[in-house]
Amino acid sequence: MNIAWGITGAGHLLKESYEVFKTLAQKHQITTFVSRAGEEVLRMYGLLDKLGEISNGEYLREIIFEREAGASAPKAGRFLLKKYDALVVSPATSNTVAKIVRGIADSLITNVVAQANKSETPVYIVPVDLSGEMKSPLPYHIDRELCKKCDACPPKDACPEHAISDQIDLLKCTGCGICIDLCPYDAIKGGNVRLKVRDVDARNIEELRSMDGITVLEHPSGILTVL
């Protein structure tokens, strides 16, 4: 089976999605489509360099980045040529969902969804904002109440990306975790944050459920069931 995987800029359910596609890659060919925001978030969570374990660069196993795909996203045309058996967008941000339900295709991921839908390729979407409240994992950050602003800062000196000053530059951080054990005051943390799902996002999910050719999944684990 040839599967297309679309990654948006959500950190919630990202690691779970990665593990699912790592399992699928053992039996299927997977092309990974990565939005600009998705690329940044993958780096923050230490997963960007691991994508090669899923898509190794061979035909229909490429990693296609939005920054390289062109404004017209010509590789989205593969769906019209019936190159893929399914498209999965996991996780999908509320912004991506809103664009899909309104027929907007102005990014790599919304383009591939539109082309998949037009070619009657099954589309499976795992939104991050379903309803109520959710727990979302945080990238590494500095707890200001614990940080002592040491003149000699072992995490800062050891960071291979030079991402640490009085805070962590998340556009440089690769999520390697080297800094965690080096701070003597345990001031560098990950953790979770509770988020309330907006009513407008919950309504968009319901509209998404009603669209022909699109199936909404509650969790990445459901991908293994449908594929």
Buried (B, 14 or more C-beta within 10 A) or exposed (E): EBBBBBBBBBBBBBBBBBEBBBEBBEEBBBBBBBBBBBBBBBBBBBBBEEBEEBBEEEEBBBBBBBEEBEEEBEBBBBBEEEBBBBBBBBBBBBBBBBBBBEEEBEBBBBBBBBBBBEBEBBBBBBBBBBEEEBEBBEBBBBEEEEBEEEEEBBBBEEBEBEBBEEEBEBEBBBBBEBBBEBBEEEBBEEEEEEEEBEEEBBEBBEEBEEBEBBBBBEBBBBBEEEB
